[in-house]
């Protein structure tokens, strides 16, 4: 079976589902929902280990679990990497390490729902970068309003926790941009696999310290391993399956469900009750993100269609000559 990449699917533009398409589409939606739920439940499970391992310890175990799955699956040929391939891969590994640590520390300080919602400002910023349309500017303004309503800054606000959530957002934006760069230099998933190894190596001192202190054992390690499986392994596999049956544009819009699921996971598994203004802020940011991804994907699809049409006309003109 030939699996199309996300870019290839998005370039085809919107397509009305037929009766034959609805089955795979519904299966894809179910798979994406399971993936997103697993991701946020994994973060909530990992939070139960914060008291023993700390956010850094949970991230370390999560990175080890991710590396133990990705490396044997992808098998990147590290010896053949050139420096032009290595330097963005090393940066990607550093971004992995920083993004997960800042996110998990933010979860520890301000709660799962708020932290994940702030993190989603990263892909939103990438989607809006360079755009000048009124709708995109409206999305940017809406996101700013959503952040203010979500946080309602005041003397009692945890500014460090909010700052760490925004750092995770910046790292996610950098992750997207670096993936675009390294994706053009290395085939398949070799770069993410190698970057996961780099990130895991960066956390070896953390694991060694916890091991020496006797803290890397018991229930806490089980919670951390569970976070690695639920937040890394399951979403990795599920997203690959989902992209076979749903358009990449729809996949991108559907990602906006993550903050809502994070808030629900925090409520059910961690007892984190959000205030009405926090739910309103989450809804505003989710809407802005969904609209931004939708419009960006539509513009990309139209540009691709225009380019192919021009190329086709040029080819026909050349054939006539």
N, C-alpha and C positions, 0 to 999 in steps of 0.2 A: 504494500500500500504506500502511495506517495503522499506525504504530509506536507501541506503548504505552510510556508512561514507566515508569521503574523503580517509582515509587510506585504506579501503577495496577496493575502486575503483582503487586506484593507485597500489595496490598489484597485481591486475589482469594483469597488463602490458598493452602494447598497443593493440588496437583492431581496425581492419579495419572496418569503418562504412559501413553497408549494406544499401540497398534502404530504408528499414524500419527504420534505425537509423537516416537517414539524416534529417528527419523532426524534431524529438526531439533535435538533435544536433544543427540545425539552430535556433531552439527556445531557446536553452541554450545560444548560442552565442549572440542572440538578448538581452536576459535577462542580461547577463554579461556586454554587452555594455551599456545597460540602467543603470545598477548598478554603473559602473565606471563613467559614465557621471553624474549621480545624485550626486555621492560622490564629484566630483570636482566642479560641479556647486554649491553644497551646501557650499563648502569652499569659493568660490567666493562671494556667497550671504552673508555669514557671515562676509567677509572682509568689506562689506559696513557698518557694525555696529562698526568697530574698533574705529572710531573717537569718538563715544559716549560711548561705553561700554569698549573699550580696548579689546585686545585679550583674557585676562583672563575672562572678563565678557561674551564674546561670548562662550568660552569653558564651562563656568559654566552653561549657558542656554542649551548648547548642551548636557552636561552630565545629566542635569535634564530631558530633553526630552528622552534620551536613557534609563534612569532608569525607567521613567514612562511607557515605552513600555516593556522593558525586564522583569522587576520584576513581573507584572501581568501575563505575558505570561509564564515564566519559573517557577515562584513560588518556589524559593529555600528555603529549610527548614533550616534556619540559626541556629535555636536552636540546631540542631543535628550535626552541624559542629564540628569536633574535632580540636585540635590545629594543628595537621598535615595537616588538610585541610584548616584551617584558615590562617596560615602564608603565604603560597604562594598566597592565594586569596587576602590578604591584600597588598602584594607586587604587585600583578597584578593591584589592584586599584590604587596604587601609580604610577605605570607605565602608566596606562591610563591617569591619571591627568597630569603627566610630559610630556608624548608624545604629547598630544593635545595642551598643552600650548606652548611647544617649537615649534611645527609645526606652530601654528597660529601666534606666535610672529615672526617666520622666514618669514612667508607669508607677514606680515606687513612690514618687513624690506627689503627683497630681491625679493619679488614677488612669486606668486603661483607656476609657472612652476619650478623655481629653487629650491624652498623649498621642493616640493613634490619629485623632482628627487633626491635630497640629502637624503631624508627620505628613499627612496627605496634602499639605500646602506645597510640598516639593514637586510632585508630578503636576499639580495644578500650575505652578510657576513655569514649568517646562512647556506645558501645553499652551500657555499664554505668551511665552517669550516671543518678542518680535511681532506680535499681532497688533493690528491697528483698527480692527473692526469694532463697531459699537457694542456688539454682543460680548466680545471678549473683554473689552474695557469694563462692561457691566459685570461680567463674571469676576474680574479682578476686584472691583469695588465691593461686590457682594461677599467675596472671600474675606476682605479686610473687615467689613462690618461683622461677618460671622465670627471672626477671631475675637473682635472686641466684645461681642455679646457672650461668646463662650467663656472668655477669661474674666471680663468685668474687672480690670485691674484696679487694685486698691491697696491699702496698707497691709491687709491680711493675705494678699495674693502670694503664691509661691513663685516668685519671679525666676528663680533658678530652674524650677521644674518646667515652667513655660519656655525658658530659654533652651533647655535641653530638648524639648519637643520640637522647637524650631530648628535646632541643630540637626536633629534627625531628619527633618524636612529638607534641609540643605544637602545633607548626605544622600538622600533619596534622589534629589535632582542631579547631583553629581554622578550617582550610580547610573541613571538613565543616559546621561551624556557620555560617560566612559564606556558604557555598553555599546553605544552606537559606534564609538571610535574603535574599540577593540574587536567588535563584531566584523568590521571590515578587514581586520588583519589576521584573525584566527577563525577557523571554521567551527561551526556547531557551538557546543557549550564548553569548549576547551578553556576559554578565558574565565568564565565564572567558576569552573572547577578548580583551576589553578589559583584564582583569587581566594576561594574558600580555604585552600591549603595555606595560603599566606596569612589569612586572618586567623586560622587555627594556630599557626606557629606564633603569632603575636600574643596569643592568650596562654601559651605554655607557662610563663612565669606565674600567672594567676592560678592556674591549676596546680602548679608545684607548691605554691604557698598554702593553698587550701589543703592539699594532701599532707603537707608537713604539719599542719595544725589539726589534722584529723577531722576536718569538716567535710571532706569530699566522700561522704558515705551516708548510709541510712536513707531515710525517706526523702531528704532534700535532693540527693543525687537522682532518685527516681523521678521526682518532679522535674528536674532539669533535663533529664533524658526525654521525658514525655514532651517537654516544650520543644526539644530539638526535632522529635519525630512529627509532632502535630504542626509546628510552625515552619519546618523546613522540608522534611521528606514528603509528607502528604501533599502540601500545596505544590511542590515541584512536580510530582507525578500527575496530580489532578489537573493542573493548568495545561500541561502538555496534551493531555487527553481532551480537555475542553476546546483547545484551539483547533482541534481537528474537525469540530462540528459547529462552531459558532464563528461569525465574522469577528475579526480583530477589533473593529470599532465597537461592536456590542460588548466584547470582552473588556475593553477599556472603560466603557461607561459603567458596566456592572461592577468594576472594582470599587466604585463609589459606595458600595454597600458595607465596606470594611469598617468605617467609623461607627455605623449603627450597630453592627454585630459586636464590635469591641465594647460599646457601651452596654449592650445586653449581657455579654460575657462577664464584664465587670460587675454588673448588678447581680447576676445569678451565682457566679462562682466566687466573687470577692466581697459581695455585700456593698459595693460602691453605688450609692444612690445619687443620681444626678439631679440637679435643680432644674426647674423649668427653663431658665435662661440658657443653661448648658445644652439641653436638648434642642432649643431653638438655634443656638450657634452651630451645633453639629448639622442640623437640617440645612442651614444656610450654606455651609461649606460644602456639604455633599452635593447640593443642587448646583452650586457654582462649578464644582469639579466635573459633574456629569455633563453639563452644558459645554464646558470648555473642551472636554475630550471629544464630544459629539461634533462640535463645529470644526475642531482641528482635523479630525478624521475625514469629515466631509470635504473640507478644503483640499486635503491631500488626495482624496479619491478623484475629485474634479480635476486637479492638476495632472494626475496620472493619466486620466482619460483624455485630456486635452493634448498632452504630450504624445500619447499613442496615436491620436487622430492626425496630428501634424506629421508624425513619422510615417504613417500610412499614406498620407497624401504625397509626401516627398518620395516615397518608394514607388508609388504609381506614376508620378511624374518622371522619375528616373527610368522606369520601364518603358514609358512612351518614347523617351529620347533614344 
